[in-house]
Amino acid sequence: MKKILIVGNVIKDVYLRLDNRNNAFETDQNGINWLDIAFNGSNHYYYNRVSIYGGASISLEVLSRFGLDAKISGTPATFIDGQFIANETRTNYRYILCRDDNTSHIEASDTAPTAWEVPTVSPDWIYIDSSAILNPTSVNNIINYLDLNQRVKLAYFINRKTNPNATHIFELIRRANLVISTKHLEPIIDNYIYIGKNSIEYSDLQVGWELSNKRDLLTRFSANLTIAASMLGAIILGKNPTESLLLARANIQSAKLSNTANLNTLEQNITDDYYRVKPTAKEQTMSEVAETAKKLMAPGKGILAADESGGSIHKKFESMNIPDDEQHRRDYRNIFFTTPDLEKYVSGVILFDETARQLADNGKTFVEYLNSRGVIPGIKVDQGLVNFEGSDEKYTQGLDGLPERLAEYYAMGARFAKWRAAFELTEKTPSDMAIQKNCEILADYARDCQAANIVPIVEPELVYDGDYTIEQNIATTSKILDTLFAELAKKQIELAGCILKVNMVLAGKRQDEQSSADEVGVATAKVLREHVPAELGGVVFLSGGQSVVQATDNLQAVTNNGPFPWTVTFSFARALQDPALQAWKGNNANADTAREAFLERLIANANALKKTS
Ligand code: 13P
């Protein structure tokens, strides 16, 4: 039997049915009735008092009735033979005032922080329900326990008063295998349940439900706990999304005060309701590329650029005396893809054609291997830079045969692509012609990608190597972005299914006056806000030859200037991979040290996506 450890507060709901028959109510000029009420037992303005258990005891009851082995952490409460038995000292009180069949509730002021005790027998799931009141210390203790017990899954029903962006809460969300919320959060993880006022949404499906206050006075808080625990119980039992939604709906529709149904009763009840499950409006209108882009831009994650062309890898390996052969290139990439927790920090990886066809240790292609880890594989499809005739400026080639190549990559399992145009900023360059031509090519590439259901990452890079000022960068990056989005509009690119990869806005590497992180944050945020349409799928940065620490610090500064209309994150190659290359040195005996070096950069950059000010 699966074990679930509930983290939450047992709450006793004391329903006080207010007495209409006395004249203690005062009516104000808006017709609202007011009552002075004291909870000292001396005022008897209610004529009926019913106490029932709520909060974590609802989770305990529902999961137990689903046949699961559930306990509440740090609380000697049990649910046996249809009876909830609690220890009163750990109970918090809420008073539910009922009048004219309406309810409102008052929470007792001394609600205790939630108990967390390290379990002696490790559970299959930890379920933090919405009754939990967590401080950063208890979150840390839970995270530490989960770090030591990777096998234990976490379900987290975020209390509506909790700020999901608070650092410690964000950590929990990131670790969670299932997140439940009564607010529409951006999908933070794939397994996300939304409990709305009249609908429950899960896995692009939704079912309607109603809280009939009038019938049984169940509070919304208790109703939501019933729904959440029913969904969780069904998922743990291996039910599919449709079955889970129907079970939850059946349970809430038949629930009475402190009385939910057993699983087998529910299973008999749900057949008539099948017609009520339908795809969410989101799902109906969203194209495949928009959906992929949304997954790629999962908040808190970035995209690893592991797509250096043969020439770039050759230079890197040569500088470290590493033989540049296929086996070494494969082993190098293998380090990144097999790093523990990769999927926690990156949503996608951009591959070079050779790597996409190479095999992981388990004999599957790297594309398949990454997909199996929940990381979306992407592919660099441009074929490098060539000079415009009679000019030093360059354009990007690779449009010939692109539709056929994209179809092949899609069949292999890749879902997004990258195309890089590069501009040098000097007195004379980039010329209007070079900007215009490269942006036209980028738009042609984007159109071919979307026709193949592949998300295009359009990358117009203003290269860091130069002696320009930050003001010159602001002007040039702005001009490039304006041209690019005009071309994308002309070719009717669906912006929600397209991602911009761009340089941060800063002074050139050879400029005496280097930009501080604060300057980079402000300038980059301003340029993006003013020149990138809000409908775009997302914005990612290249590191462009900045030092490892500089790239992270600048990313943090950009984050601090948010929020933005789109998710903004990293898609570095060098700033994520260089420390690992230095550690590996071409010798697989160093692979673990290299993985650690990579993981350190992943964590640092994921942290830089959280605001510090
Ligand atoms: P860097 O982060 O090393 O600039 O590489 C990102 C990239 O993909 C350039 O095309």
Residues whose N, C-alpha, C, O or C-beta is under 5 A from the ligand:
A	BS01	13P	A305 R420 L542 S543 G544 G545 S571 F572 A573 R574 A575
